[in-house]
Amino acid sequence: MGYVKCWTIALSVLFTTSCSAPPPPPPQKTVQKTVFDPLTQSIDKAREVQVTVDENAAKTRKEIDAQERGASTP
């Protein structure tokens, strides 16, 4: 009888461990799209364009100041 109890316990433990679900994969960080994505993309693009325009305006302003002072242009 001792063997039957040991085999019964061993089989039940093996069965429960073998039938348990594998651990779930770690959650992935995904960017959720919203209705505002096209609007925010437009705003970001406009900000980038504004930076370019500001840089060109500053460059032009420096060139004009240099010409007013009589500096030669390359």
MODELLER restraints for C-alpha pairs under 7 A, 6 or more apart:
rsr = mdl.restraints
at = mdl.atoms
